[in-house]
Amino acid sequence: MGAALVPALLLLGACKAPPMDEQEAATAHAQKAAEEASAPAPAEAGKATEAPPVGNCDATQVQSLIGQPWSDGMEGQAQQDSAAKQVRVLHPNDVTTMEFLGERLNVELDDKNVVTGVRCG
């Protein structure tokens, strides 16, 4: 039994705890990281959460388009009536970007090319 105990003691002896200096350094590093994580964010960081600027698009002026068949000739009038700088026509299953542009009118169509919604953004 004593012979089996010697290799076990040798293995345990090889697993030393790191010197106290390394432990203290790791603790100090972890504490600093925790303090930085709980510190208030700089002013620049808040800019990403601010609301986008509001454009002059007014979709209330073109709500009468809902339920009407869409034609390309309607785009210019819808843009003018809503005071939008651009118009985006959205067909079913179109891939779109999610950015908000306050000066853009979105015209949503169904599979029969009928206007189902109008909104700015």
C-alpha distances in whole Angstrom, upper triangle without the diagonal:
4,5,5,6,9,11,11,13,15,16,17,19,21,22,24,27,31,33,35,38,37,36,39,41,40,41,44,45,44,46,49,49,49,52,54,53,54,57,61,62,64,68,68,65,67,70,68,68,72,74,76,80,82,85,88,88,89,88,90,93,92,91,94,92,90,91,93,92,91,93,93,96,95,92,95,96,93,92,95,95,92,92,89,89,87,86,83,84,81,81,78,75,76,73,74,73,72,73,76,79,82,85,84,85,83,85,83,84,83,83,87,87,88,87,85,84,85,83,83,80
4,5,5,7,10,10,11,13,15,15,16,19,21,22,25,29,30,32,36,35,34,37,39,38,39,43,43,43,45,48,48,48,51,53,52,54,56,60,61,64,67,67,64,67,69,68,68,72,74,76,80,82,85,88,88,89,88,91,94,93,91,94,93,90,92,94,93,92,94,94,97,95,93,95,97,93,92,96,96,92,92,89,89,87,87,84,85,82,82,79,76,77,74,74,73,72,73,76,79,82,85,84,86,83,85,83,85,84,84,88,88,89,88,86,85,86,84,83,80
4,5,6,8,9,10,12,14,15,16,18,20,22,25,28,30,33,36,35,34,38,39,38,39,43,43,43,45,48,47,48,51,53,52,54,57,60,61,63,67,67,64,66,69,67,68,71,74,75,79,82,84,88,87,89,88,90,93,92,91,94,92,90,91,93,92,91,93,92,96,94,92,94,96,92,91,95,95,91,92,88,88,86,86,83,83,80,80,78,75,75,73,73,72,71,73,75,79,81,84,83,85,82,84,82,84,83,83,87,87,88,87,85,84,85,83,83,79
4,6,6,7,9,11,12,13,15,16,18,21,24,27,29,31,34,33,33,36,38,36,37,41,41,40,43,45,45,45,48,50,49,51,54,57,58,61,64,64,61,64,66,64,65,68,71,72,76,78,81,84,84,85,84,87,90,88,87,90,89,86,87,89,89,88,89,89,92,91,88,91,92,89,88,91,91,88,88,85,85,83,82,79,80,77,77,75,71,72,69,70,69,68,69,72,75,78,81,80,81,79,81,79,80,80,79,83,84,85,84,81,81,82,80,79,76
4,6,5,6,9,10,11,12,14,16,18,21,24,26,28,31,30,30,33,35,34,35,38,39,38,40,43,43,43,46,48,47,49,52,55,56,59,62,62,59,62,64,63,63,67,69,71,75,77,80,83,83,84,83,86,89,88,86,90,88,86,87,89,89,87,89,89,92,90,88,90,92,88,87,90,91,87,87,84,84,82,82,79,80,77,77,74,71,72,69,70,68,67,68,71,74,77,80,79,81,78,81,79,80,79,80,83,84,85,84,81,80,81,79,78,75
4,5,5,6,9,10,10,13,15,17,20,23,25,27,30,29,29,32,34,33,34,37,38,38,40,42,42,43,46,47,47,49,52,55,56,58,62,62,59,62,64,63,63,67,70,71,75,77,80,83,83,85,84,86,89,88,87,90,89,87,88,90,89,88,90,89,92,91,88,90,92,89,88,91,91,87,88,84,84,82,82,79,80,77,77,75,72,72,69,70,68,67,69,71,75,77,80,79,81,79,81,79,81,80,80,84,84,86,84,82,81,82,79,79,75
4,5,5,6,9,10,11,13,15,19,22,24,27,29,28,28,31,33,31,33,36,36,36,39,41,41,41,44,46,45,47,50,53,54,56,60,60,57,60,62,60,61,65,67,69,72,75,77,81,80,82,81,84,86,85,84,88,86,84,85,87,86,85,86,86,89,88,85,87,89,86,85,88,88,85,85,82,81,79,79,76,77,74,74,72,69,69,66,67,65,64,66,69,72,74,77,76,78,76,78,76,78,77,77,81,81,82,81,79,78,79,77,76,73
4,5,5,6,9,10,11,14,17,20,22,25,28,26,26,29,31,29,30,34,34,33,36,39,38,39,42,43,43,45,47,51,52,54,58,57,55,57,60,58,58,62,65,66,70,72,75,78,78,80,79,81,84,83,82,85,84,81,83,85,84,83,85,84,87,86,83,85,87,84,82,86,86,82,83,79,79,77,77,74,75,72,72,70,67,67,64,65,63,62,64,66,70,72,75,74,76,74,76,74,76,75,75,79,79,80,79,77,76,76,74,74,70
4,5,5,6,9,10,12,15,18,20,22,25,24,24,27,29,28,29,32,33,33,35,37,37,38,41,42,42,44,47,50,51,53,57,57,55,57,60,58,59,62,65,67,70,73,75,79,79,80,80,82,85,84,83,86,85,83,84,86,86,84,86,85,89,87,84,86,88,85,83,87,87,83,83,80,80,78,78,75,76,73,74,72,68,69,66,66,64,63,64,67,70,73,76,75,77,75,77,75,77,77,77,81,81,82,81,78,77,78,75,75,71
4,5,5,6,9,11,15,17,19,22,24,23,24,27,28,27,29,32,32,32,35,37,37,38,41,42,42,44,47,50,51,53,57,56,54,57,59,57,58,62,65,66,69,72,75,78,78,80,79,82,85,84,83,86,85,83,84,86,85,84,85,85,88,86,83,86,87,84,83,86,86,83,83,79,79,77,77,74,76,73,73,71,68,68,65,65,64,63,64,67,70,72,75,74,76,74,77,75,77,76,77,80,80,82,80,78,77,77,75,74,71
4,5,5,7,10,13,16,18,21,24,22,22,25,26,25,27,30,30,30,32,35,34,35,38,40,39,41,44,47,48,50,54,53,51,54,56,54,55,59,61,63,66,69,71,75,75,77,76,78,81,80,79,83,81,79,80,82,82,80,82,81,84,83,80,82,84,81,79,82,83,79,79,76,75,74,74,71,72,69,70,67,64,64,61,62,60,59,60,63,66,69,72,71,73,71,73,71,73,73,73,77,77,78,77,74,73,74,71,71,67
4,5,5,8,11,14,16,19,21,20,19,23,24,23,25,28,28,28,30,33,33,33,36,38,37,39,42,45,46,48,52,52,49,52,55,53,54,57,60,62,65,68,70,74,74,75,75,77,80,79,78,82,80,78,80,82,81,80,81,81,84,82,79,82,83,80,79,82,82,78,78,75,75,73,73,70,72,69,69,67,64,64,61,61,60,59,60,62,65,68,71,70,72,70,72,71,73,72,73,77,77,77,76,74,72,73,70,70,66
4,5,6,10,13,14,17,20,19,19,22,24,23,24,27,28,28,30,32,33,34,36,38,38,40,42,46,47,49,52,52,50,53,55,54,55,58,61,63,66,69,71,75,75,77,77,79,82,81,80,84,82,80,82,84,83,82,83,82,85,84,81,83,85,82,80,83,83,80,80,76,76,74,75,72,73,71,71,69,66,66,63,63,61,60,61,64,67,69,72,72,73,72,74,73,75,75,75,79,79,80,78,76,74,75,72,71,68
4,6,9,11,14,17,19,17,18,21,22,21,23,26,26,26,29,31,31,32,35,36,36,39,41,44,45,47,51,50,48,51,53,52,53,56,59,60,64,67,69,73,73,75,74,77,80,79,78,81,80,78,80,81,81,79,81,80,83,81,78,80,82,79,77,81,81,77,77,74,73,72,72,69,71,68,69,67,64,64,60,60,58,58,58,61,64,67,69,69,71,69,72,70,72,72,73,76,76,77,76,73,72,72,70,69,65
4,7,9,12,15,17,15,15,19,20,18,20,23,23,23,26,28,28,29,32,33,33,35,37,41,42,44,48,47,45,48,50,49,49,53,56,57,61,64,66,70,70,72,71,74,76,76,75,78,77,75,76,78,78,76,78,77,80,79,76,78,79,76,75,78,78,74,74,71,70,69,69,67,68,65,66,64,61,61,58,58,56,55,55,58,61,64,66,66,68,66,69,67,69,69,70,73,73,74,73,70,69,69,67,66,62
4,6,9,11,14,13,12,16,17,16,18,21,22,22,24,26,27,28,30,32,32,34,36,40,40,43,46,46,44,47,49,48,49,52,55,57,60,63,66,70,70,72,71,74,77,76,75,79,77,76,77,79,79,77,79,78,81,79,76,78,80,77,75,78,78,74,74,71,70,69,70,67,69,66,67,65,62,62,59,59,56,55,56,58,61,64,67,66,68,67,70,68,70,70,71,75,74,75,74,71,70,70,67,66,63
4,6,8,11,10,9,12,14,13,14,17,18,18,20,23,23,24,27,28,29,30,33,36,37,39,43,43,41,44,46,45,46,49,52,54,57,60,63,67,67,69,69,71,74,73,73,76,75,73,75,77,77,75,77,76,79,77,74,76,77,74,72,75,75,72,72,69,68,67,67,65,67,64,65,64,60,60,57,57,54,53,53,56,59,61,64,64,66,64,67,66,68,68,69,73,72,73,71,69,67,67,65,63,60
4,6,8,6,7,10,11,11,13,15,16,16,19,20,21,22,25,26,27,29,31,34,35,37,41,41,39,42,44,43,44,47,51,52,55,58,61,65,65,67,67,70,72,72,72,75,74,72,74,76,76,74,75,74,77,75,72,74,76,72,71,73,74,70,70,67,66,65,66,63,65,63,64,63,59,59,56,55,53,51,52,54,57,59,62,62,64,63,66,65,67,68,68,72,71,72,70,68,66,66,63,62,58
4,5,6,7,9,10,11,13,15,16,17,19,20,22,23,25,26,28,29,31,35,36,37,41,41,40,42,45,44,45,49,52,54,57,60,62,66,67,69,69,71,74,74,73,77,76,74,76,78,78,76,78,76,79,77,74,76,77,74,72,75,75,72,71,68,67,67,67,65,67,65,67,65,62,62,58,57,55,53,53,56,58,61,63,64,66,65,68,67,70,70,71,75,74,75,73,70,68,68,65,64,60
4,5,5,6,9,10,10,12,14,15,16,18,20,21,22,24,26,27,28,32,34,35,39,40,38,41,43,43,44,47,50,52,55,58,61,65,65,67,68,70,73,73,72,76,75,73,76,77,77,75,77,76,78,77,74,75,77,73,71,74,74,70,70,67,66,66,67,65,67,65,66,65,62,61,58,57,54,53,53,55,57,59,62,63,65,64,67,66,69,70,71,74,74,74,72,70,68,67,64,62,59
4,5,5,6,9,10,11,12,14,15,16,18,20,21,23,24,26,27,31,32,33,37,37,36,39,41,41,42,45,49,50,53,56,59,63,64,66,66,69,71,71,71,75,74,72,75,76,76,74,76,74,77,75,72,73,75,72,70,72,73,69,68,65,64,64,65,63,65,63,65,64,61,60,57,56,53,51,51,53,56,58,60,61,63,63,66,65,68,69,70,73,72,73,71,69,66,66,63,61,58
4,5,5,6,9,10,10,12,14,15,16,18,20,21,23,25,26,29,30,32,36,36,34,37,39,39,40,43,47,48,51,54,57,61,61,63,64,66,69,69,68,72,71,69,72,73,73,71,73,71,74,72,69,70,72,69,67,70,70,66,66,63,62,61,62,60,62,60,62,61,58,57,53,53,50,48,48,50,53,55,58,58,61,60,63,62,65,66,67,70,69,70,68,66,64,63,60,58,55
4,5,5,6,9,10,11,12,14,15,17,18,20,21,23,24,28,29,31,35,35,33,36,39,38,39,42,46,47,50,53,56,60,61,63,63,65,68,68,67,71,70,68,71,72,72,70,72,71,74,72,69,70,72,68,66,69,69,66,65,62,62,61,62,60,62,60,61,60,57,56,53,52,49,48,48,50,53,55,58,58,60,59,62,61,64,65,66,69,68,69,67,65,63,62,59,58,54
4,5,5,6,9,10,10,12,14,15,16,18,20,21,22,26,28,29,33,34,32,35,38,37,38,41,44,46,49,52,55,59,60,62,62,64,67,67,67,71,70,68,71,72,73,71,72,71,73,72,68,70,71,68,66,68,69,65,64,62,61,61,62,60,62,60,62,60,58,57,54,52,49,48,47,49,52,54,57,57,60,59,62,62,64,65,66,70,69,69,67,65,62,62,59,57,54
4,5,5,6,9,10,11,12,14,15,17,18,20,21,25,26,27,31,31,30,33,35,35,36,39,42,44,47,50,53,57,58,60,60,62,65,65,65,69,68,66,69,70,70,68,70,68,71,69,66,67,69,66,63,66,66,63,62,59,58,58,59,57,59,58,59,58,55,55,51,50,47,45,45,47,49,51,54,55,57,57,60,59,62,63,64,68,67,67,65,63,61,60,57,55,51
4,5,5,6,9,10,11,12,14,15,17,19,20,24,24,26,30,30,28,31,34,33,34,37,41,42,45,49,51,55,56,58,58,60,63,63,63,66,65,64,66,68,68,66,67,66,69,67,64,65,67,63,61,64,64,61,60,57,57,56,57,55,57,55,57,55,52,52,48,47,44,43,43,45,47,50,52,53,55,54,57,57,59,60,61,65,64,64,62,60,58,57,54,53,49
4,5,5,6,9,10,11,12,14,15,17,18,22,23,26,29,30,28,30,33,33,34,37,40,42,45,48,51,55,55,57,57,60,62,63,62,66,65,63,66,68,68,66,68,67,69,67,64,65,67,63,62,64,64,60,60,57,57,56,57,55,57,55,57,56,53,53,49,48,45,43,43,45,48,49,52,53,55,54,57,57,60,60,62,65,64,65,62,60,58,57,54,52,49
4,5,5,6,9,10,11,12,14,15,16,20,22,23,27,28,26,29,32,32,32,35,39,41,43,47,50,53,54,56,57,59,61,62,62,65,64,63,66,67,68,66,67,66,68,66,63,64,66,63,60,63,63,59,59,56,55,55,56,55,57,55,57,56,53,53,49,48,45,43,42,44,46,48,51,52,54,54,57,57,59,60,62,65,64,64,62,60,57,57,53,52,48
4,5,5,6,9,10,11,12,14,15,19,20,21,25,26,24,27,29,29,30,33,36,38,41,44,47,51,51,54,54,56,59,59,59,63,62,60,63,65,65,63,64,63,65,63,60,61,63,60,58,60,60,57,56,53,52,52,53,51,54,52,54,53,50,49,46,44,41,40,39,41,44,45,48,49,51,51,54,54,56,57,59,62,61,62,59,57,55,54,51,49,45
4,5,5,6,9,10,11,12,14,18,19,21,25,25,23,26,29,28,29,32,35,37,40,43,46,50,50,52,52,55,57,58,57,61,60,58,61,63,63,61,63,61,64,62,59,60,62,58,56,59,59,55,55,52,52,51,52,50,52,50,52,51,48,48,44,43,40,38,38,40,42,44,47,48,50,49,52,52,55,55,57,60,59,60,57,55,53,52,49,47,44
4,5,5,6,9,10,11,12,16,18,20,24,25,23,25,28,28,28,31,35,37,40,43,46,49,50,52,52,54,57,58,57,61,60,59,61,63,64,62,64,62,65,63,59,61,62,59,57,59,59,55,55,52,52,52,53,51,53,51,53,52,50,49,46,44,41,39,38,40,43,44,47,48,50,50,53,53,55,56,58,62,60,60,58,56,53,52,49,47,44
4,5,5,6,9,10,11,14,15,17,21,22,20,23,26,26,26,29,33,35,37,41,44,47,48,50,51,53,56,56,56,60,59,58,60,62,62,60,62,61,63,61,58,59,60,57,55,57,57,53,53,50,50,50,51,49,52,50,52,51,49,48,44,43,40,37,37,38,41,42,45,46,49,48,52,51,54,56,57,61,59,59,57,55,52,51,48,46,43
4,5,5,6,9,10,13,14,16,20,20,18,21,24,23,24,27,30,32,35,38,41,45,46,48,48,50,53,53,53,57,56,54,57,59,59,57,59,57,60,58,55,56,57,54,52,54,55,51,50,48,47,47,48,46,48,47,49,48,45,44,41,39,36,34,34,35,38,40,43,43,46,45,48,48,51,52,54,57,56,56,53,51,49,48,45,43,40
4,5,5,6,9,12,14,16,20,21,18,20,24,23,23,26,30,32,35,38,41,45,45,47,47,49,52,53,52,56,55,54,56,58,59,57,59,58,60,58,55,56,57,54,52,54,54,50,50,48,47,47,48,46,48,46,48,47,45,44,41,39,36,34,34,35,38,39,43,43,46,45,48,48,51,52,53,57,55,55,53,50,48,47,44,42,39
4,5,5,6,10,12,14,18,19,17,19,23,23,23,25,29,31,34,37,40,44,45,46,47,49,52,53,52,56,55,54,57,59,59,57,59,58,60,58,55,56,57,54,52,54,54,50,49,47,47,47,48,47,49,47,50,49,47,46,42,41,37,35,34,35,38,39,42,43,46,45,49,48,52,53,55,58,56,56,54,51,49,48,44,42,39
4,5,5,8,9,11,15,16,14,16,20,20,20,23,27,29,31,34,37,41,42,44,45,47,50,50,50,54,53,52,55,56,57,55,56,55,57,55,52,53,54,51,49,51,51,47,47,44,44,44,45,44,46,45,47,46,44,43,40,38,34,32,31,32,35,36,39,40,43,43,46,46,49,50,52,56,54,54,51,49,46,45,42,40,37
4,6,8,9,12,15,16,13,15,19,18,18,21,25,27,30,33,36,39,40,42,43,45,47,48,47,51,50,49,52,54,54,52,54,53,55,53,50,51,52,49,47,49,49,45,45,43,42,42,43,41,44,42,44,43,41,40,37,35,32,30,29,30,33,34,38,38,41,40,43,43,46,47,49,53,51,51,48,46,44,43,39,38,34
4,7,9,12,15,17,14,15,19,19,18,21,24,27,30,33,36,39,40,42,42,44,47,48,47,51,51,49,52,54,55,53,55,54,56,54,51,52,53,49,47,50,49,46,45,43,43,43,44,43,45,43,45,45,43,42,39,37,34,31,30,31,34,35,38,39,41,41,44,44,47,48,50,54,52,52,49,47,44,43,40,38,35
4,6,9,12,14,12,14,17,18,18,20,24,26,29,31,35,38,39,41,42,44,47,47,47,51,51,50,53,54,55,53,55,54,56,53,50,51,52,49,47,49,49,45,44,42,42,42,43,42,45,43,46,46,44,43,39,37,34,31,30,31,33,34,37,38,41,41,44,44,48,49,51,54,53,52,49,47,44,43,39,37,35
4,7,9,11,10,10,14,15,15,17,20,23,25,28,31,35,36,38,39,40,43,44,44,48,48,47,50,52,53,50,52,51,53,50,47,48,49,46,43,45,45,41,41,39,39,39,40,40,42,41,44,44,42,41,38,35,32,29,27,28,30,31,34,35,38,38,41,42,45,47,49,52,50,50,47,45,41,40,36,34,32
4,6,8,6,8,11,12,12,14,18,20,22,26,29,32,34,35,37,38,41,42,42,46,45,45,48,49,50,48,49,48,50,47,44,45,46,43,41,43,43,39,38,36,36,36,37,37,39,38,41,41,39,38,35,32,29,26,24,25,27,28,31,32,35,35,39,39,43,44,47,50,48,47,44,42,39,38,34,32,29
4,6,6,7,10,12,13,14,18,20,21,25,28,31,33,35,37,39,41,42,42,46,46,45,48,50,50,48,49,48,49,47,44,44,45,42,40,42,42,38,37,35,34,35,37,36,39,39,42,42,40,38,35,33,29,27,24,25,26,27,30,32,35,35,39,40,43,45,48,50,48,48,45,43,40,38,34,32,29
4,5,6,7,10,11,11,15,17,18,22,25,28,30,32,34,36,38,39,40,43,43,43,46,47,48,46,47,45,47,45,41,42,42,40,37,39,39,35,34,32,32,33,35,34,37,37,40,41,39,37,34,31,28,25,23,23,24,24,27,29,32,33,37,38,41,44,46,49,46,46,43,41,38,36,32,29,26
4,5,6,8,10,11,14,15,17,20,23,27,28,31,32,35,37,38,38,42,42,41,45,46,46,44,45,43,44,42,39,39,40,38,35,37,37,34,32,30,29,30,32,32,35,35,38,38,37,35,32,29,25,23,20,20,22,23,25,27,30,31,35,36,39,42,44,47,44,44,41,40,36,34,30,28,25
4,5,6,8,10,14,15,17,21,24,27,28,31,32,34,36,37,38,41,41,40,43,45,45,43,44,42,44,42,39,39,41,38,35,37,38,34,33,30,30,30,32,31,34,33,36,36,35,33,30,27,23,21,19,19,21,23,25,27,30,30,34,34,38,40,42,45,43,43,40,38,35,33,29,27,24
4,5,6,7,11,13,15,18,21,25,26,28,29,31,34,35,35,39,38,38,41,42,43,41,42,41,43,40,37,38,39,36,33,35,35,31,30,28,28,29,30,30,33,32,35,35,34,32,29,26,23,20,18,18,20,20,24,25,28,28,32,33,36,38,41,43,41,41,38,36,33,31,27,25,22
4,5,5,9,10,12,15,18,22,23,25,27,29,31,32,33,37,36,36,39,40,41,38,40,38,40,37,34,35,36,33,30,32,32,29,27,25,25,26,27,27,30,30,33,33,32,30,27,24,21,18,15,15,17,17,20,22,25,26,29,30,34,36,39,41,39,39,35,34,31,29,25,22,19
4,6,8,9,12,15,18,22,23,25,26,28,31,31,31,35,34,34,37,38,39,36,38,36,38,36,32,33,34,31,29,31,32,28,27,25,24,24,26,25,28,27,30,30,29,27,24,21,18,15,13,13,15,17,20,21,23,24,27,28,31,34,36,39,36,36,33,32,29,27,23,21,17
4,6,9,12,15,18,21,22,24,25,27,29,30,30,34,33,32,36,37,38,36,38,36,38,36,33,34,34,31,29,31,31,27,27,25,25,25,26,25,28,27,30,30,29,27,25,22,18,15,13,13,16,16,20,21,23,23,27,27,31,33,36,38,36,35,32,30,27,26,22,20,17
4,6,9,12,15,18,20,21,23,25,27,28,28,32,32,31,35,36,37,35,37,35,37,34,31,32,32,29,27,29,29,25,24,22,23,23,25,24,27,27,30,31,30,28,26,22,19,16,13,12,14,14,17,19,22,22,26,27,31,33,36,38,36,35,32,30,27,24,21,18,16
4,6,8,12,15,16,18,19,21,23,24,25,28,28,28,31,33,34,32,33,32,33,31,28,28,29,26,24,25,25,21,21,19,20,20,21,21,24,24,27,28,28,26,24,20,17,14,12,10,11,11,14,16,18,19,23,24,27,30,33,35,32,32,28,27,23,21,17,15,12
4,6,9,13,14,16,17,20,22,23,23,27,26,26,30,31,32,29,31,29,30,28,25,25,26,23,21,23,23,19,18,16,16,17,18,18,22,22,25,26,26,24,22,18,15,13,9,7,8,8,11,13,16,17,20,22,26,28,31,33,31,30,26,25,22,19,16,13,10
4,6,10,12,14,16,19,20,21,23,26,26,26,30,31,32,29,30,29,29,27,24,24,24,22,19,20,21,17,16,14,14,16,18,19,22,23,26,28,28,26,24,20,17,15,12,9,8,7,9,12,15,17,21,23,26,30,32,34,31,30,27,26,22,19,16,12,11
4,7,8,11,13,15,17,18,19,23,23,23,27,28,29,27,28,27,27,24,22,22,22,19,17,18,17,14,13,12,13,14,16,17,20,21,25,27,27,25,24,20,18,16,13,9,8,5,8,11,13,15,18,21,24,28,31,32,29,28,24,24,20,17,13,10,9
4,6,9,11,14,15,16,18,21,21,22,26,26,27,24,25,24,24,21,18,18,18,16,13,14,14,11,9,8,9,11,13,15,18,20,23,26,26,24,23,19,18,16,13,10,7,4,4,8,10,13,16,19,23,26,29,30,27,26,22,22,19,15,12,9,8
4,6,10,12,12,14,16,19,19,21,24,24,26,23,24,23,22,20,17,16,16,14,11,11,11,8,6,7,8,11,13,15,18,20,24,26,28,25,25,21,20,19,16,13,10,7,6,9,10,14,16,19,23,26,29,30,26,25,22,22,18,15,12,9,10
4,6,9,9,10,13,16,15,17,21,20,22,19,21,19,19,16,14,14,13,11,9,10,9,5,5,4,8,9,10,12,15,17,20,23,24,22,22,19,18,17,15,12,9,6,5,6,7,10,12,16,19,22,26,26,23,21,18,18,15,11,9,6,8
4,5,6,8,10,13,13,15,19,19,21,19,20,20,19,16,15,15,13,10,10,10,8,5,6,7,11,12,12,14,16,18,21,23,25,23,24,21,20,19,18,14,12,9,9,9,8,11,13,15,19,22,25,25,22,20,17,17,13,10,8,7,10
4,5,5,7,10,10,11,15,15,18,16,18,18,18,14,13,14,12,9,10,11,9,6,9,9,12,12,11,13,14,15,18,20,22,21,22,19,19,18,17,14,13,11,10,10,7,9,10,12,15,18,22,22,19,17,13,13,10,6,5,6,10
4,6,5,9,10,11,15,16,18,17,20,20,20,16,16,16,14,11,12,13,9,8,11,12,16,16,15,16,17,18,21,22,25,24,25,22,23,21,21,17,16,14,14,13,11,12,12,15,17,20,24,23,21,18,14,14,11,8,8,9,13
4,6,8,9,11,15,15,17,16,18,18,17,14,14,14,11,8,10,10,6,6,9,11,14,15,14,16,17,19,21,23,26,25,26,24,24,23,22,19,18,15,14,14,11,13,13,15,18,21,24,23,20,18,14,15,12,10,10,11,15
4,5,6,8,12,11,14,13,14,15,14,11,11,12,9,6,9,10,7,6,10,11,14,14,12,14,14,16,18,20,23,22,24,21,22,22,22,19,17,15,14,13,10,11,10,12,14,17,20,20,17,14,11,12,10,7,9,11,14
4,5,6,9,10,13,13,16,17,17,13,14,15,13,10,12,13,10,10,13,14,17,17,14,15,15,16,18,19,22,22,24,22,23,22,22,20,19,17,16,15,11,12,10,12,13,16,19,18,16,13,10,10,8,7,9,11,15
4,5,8,8,12,12,14,16,16,12,14,15,12,10,13,14,11,12,15,16,19,19,16,17,16,17,19,20,24,23,26,24,26,25,25,23,22,20,19,18,14,14,12,13,14,16,19,18,15,12,10,11,10,9,12,15,18
4,6,5,8,8,11,13,13,9,11,13,11,8,12,13,11,11,15,15,18,17,14,14,13,14,15,17,21,20,23,21,23,23,24,22,21,20,18,16,12,12,9,10,11,13,16,14,12,9,6,8,8,8,11,14,17
4,6,9,9,13,15,16,12,13,16,14,12,15,17,14,14,18,17,20,18,15,15,13,13,14,15,19,19,21,20,23,22,23,21,21,20,20,17,13,12,9,9,9,11,14,13,11,8,5,5,6,7,11,14,17
4,7,9,13,16,16,13,15,18,16,14,18,19,17,17,21,21,23,21,18,17,15,15,14,15,19,20,23,22,25,25,26,25,24,24,23,20,17,15,12,11,9,10,13,11,10,6,5,6,8,11,14,18,20
4,6,9,13,13,10,13,16,14,12,16,18,16,17,20,20,22,20,17,17,14,15,14,16,20,20,23,23,25,26,27,25,25,24,23,20,16,15,11,11,10,11,13,10,9,5,6,8,10,12,15,18,21
4,7,10,11,10,12,15,14,13,16,18,17,18,21,20,22,20,16,16,13,13,13,14,18,18,21,22,24,25,27,26,25,25,24,20,17,15,12,11,9,9,11,8,6,4,6,9,12,13,17,20,22
4,7,8,7,9,12,12,11,14,16,15,16,19,18,19,16,13,13,9,11,11,13,17,16,19,19,22,23,24,23,22,22,21,17,14,13,9,10,8,10,11,9,6,6,6,10,11,12,15,17,19
4,5,6,7,10,11,11,13,15,16,17,19,18,19,16,13,13,10,13,13,16,19,17,20,20,23,25,25,25,23,23,21,18,15,14,11,12,11,13,14,11,8,9,10,14,15,14,18,19,21
4,5,6,8,10,10,12,14,15,16,17,16,16,14,11,12,10,13,13,17,19,17,20,19,22,24,24,23,22,22,20,17,14,14,12,13,12,15,16,14,11,12,12,16,16,15,18,19,20
4,6,7,8,9,11,12,13,15,16,16,16,14,12,14,12,16,16,20,23,21,23,22,24,26,26,25,23,23,20,18,15,16,13,16,15,18,19,17,13,14,14,17,18,16,19,19,21
4,6,5,6,9,10,11,12,14,14,15,13,11,12,11,14,15,19,22,20,22,21,23,24,24,23,21,20,18,15,13,13,11,13,13,16,18,16,12,12,11,14,14,13,15,16,19
4,6,5,6,9,10,11,12,11,12,9,7,9,9,12,14,18,20,18,20,18,20,21,21,20,17,17,15,12,10,10,9,12,13,16,18,17,13,13,12,15,14,12,14,14,16
4,5,5,6,9,10,10,10,10,9,8,11,12,16,18,21,24,21,23,21,22,23,23,21,18,18,14,13,11,13,12,16,16,20,22,21,17,17,15,18,17,14,16,15,17
4,5,5,6,8,10,10,12,12,10,13,13,17,19,22,25,23,25,23,24,25,24,22,19,18,15,14,12,14,12,16,17,20,22,21,17,16,14,17,16,13,15,15,18
4,5,5,6,8,8,11,10,8,11,11,14,17,20,22,20,22,20,21,21,21,19,16,15,13,11,8,10,9,13,14,18,20,19,16,14,12,14,12,10,11,12,14
4,6,5,6,5,7,7,6,10,11,15,18,21,23,20,22,19,20,20,19,17,14,13,10,9,7,10,10,14,16,20,22,22,18,17,15,17,14,11,12,11,13
4,6,5,7,9,10,10,14,15,18,21,24,27,24,25,23,23,24,22,20,17,15,12,11,10,13,14,17,19,23,25,25,21,20,17,19,17,14,14,13,16
4,6,8,11,12,11,15,16,19,21,24,27,25,26,24,24,24,23,20,17,15,13,12,10,13,13,17,18,22,25,24,20,19,16,18,15,12,13,12,16
4,5,9,10,10,13,14,17,20,23,25,23,24,21,21,20,19,16,14,11,9,9,7,11,11,15,17,21,24,24,20,19,15,16,14,10,10,9,12
4,7,9,10,14,16,19,22,25,27,24,25,22,21,21,19,16,13,11,8,9,9,12,14,18,20,24,27,27,23,22,19,20,17,13,12,10,13
4,5,7,10,13,16,19,22,24,21,21,18,18,18,16,13,10,8,5,5,6,10,12,15,18,22,25,25,21,21,17,19,16,12,11,8,10
4,7,10,14,16,20,23,24,21,21,18,17,18,15,13,10,9,5,6,8,11,14,17,20,24,26,26,23,23,20,21,18,15,13,11,11
4,7,10,13,16,20,21,18,18,15,15,16,14,13,9,10,7,5,6,9,11,14,17,20,23,23,19,20,17,19,16,13,12,10,10
4,6,10,13,16,18,15,16,13,14,15,14,13,11,11,9,6,5,6,7,11,13,17,19,19,16,16,13,15,13,10,10,9,10
4,6,10,13,14,11,12,10,11,12,13,12,11,12,11,7,6,5,6,8,11,14,16,17,14,15,12,14,12,10,10,10,9
4,7,10,12,9,11,10,13,14,15,15,14,15,14,10,8,6,5,6,7,11,13,14,10,11,9,11,10,9,11,12,12
4,7,8,6,9,8,11,13,14,15,15,16,16,12,10,7,6,5,6,9,10,12,10,11,9,10,10,10,11,12,12
4,6,6,9,10,13,15,18,18,19,20,20,16,14,10,9,6,5,6,7,9,8,10,9,10,11,12,14,16,16
4,6,9,11,14,16,19,19,21,22,22,19,17,13,11,8,7,6,6,10,9,11,11,11,12,14,16,18,18
4,6,9,13,14,18,19,21,23,23,20,18,15,14,11,10,10,9,13,13,15,15,14,15,17,18,19,18
4,6,10,12,15,17,18,20,20,17,16,12,12,10,10,11,11,14,13,15,15,14,15,15,16,17,16
4,7,10,13,15,16,19,20,17,16,13,14,13,14,14,15,18,17,18,18,17,17,17,17,17,15
4,6,9,11,13,16,16,13,14,11,12,12,14,15,16,19,17,19,17,17,15,15,14,14,12
4,6,9,11,14,15,13,14,12,14,14,17,19,20,23,21,22,20,19,17,16,15,14,11
4,6,9,12,14,12,14,12,15,14,17,19,21,24,22,23,20,19,17,16,13,12,9
4,6,10,12,11,13,12,16,16,20,22,24,27,24,24,22,21,18,16,14,11,8
4,6,9,8,11,11,14,15,19,22,24,27,24,24,21,20,16,14,11,8,5
4,5,6,9,10,14,16,19,22,25,27,24,24,20,20,17,14,11,8,5
4,6,8,10,14,16,20,23,26,28,24,24,20,20,16,13,10,6,5
4,7,10,13,16,20,23,26,27,23,23,20,20,17,13,10,7,7
4,6,10,13,16,20,22,23,20,20,16,17,14,11,8,6,5
4,6,10,13,17,19,20,17,16,13,13,10,7,6,4,6
4,6,10,13,16,17,14,14,10,11,8,6,5,6,7
4,7,10,13,14,11,10,7,8,6,5,7,9,10
4,7,10,11,9,8,6,6,5,6,8,11,12
4,7,8,5,5,4,5,7,9,12,15,16
4,5,5,5,7,6,9,12,15,18,19
4,5,7,10,10,13,16,18,21,22
4,6,9,10,14,16,19,22,23
4,7,9,12,13,17,19,21
4,6,9,11,15,18,20
4,6,8,11,14,17
4,7,10,14,16
4,7,10,13
4,7,10
4,7
4
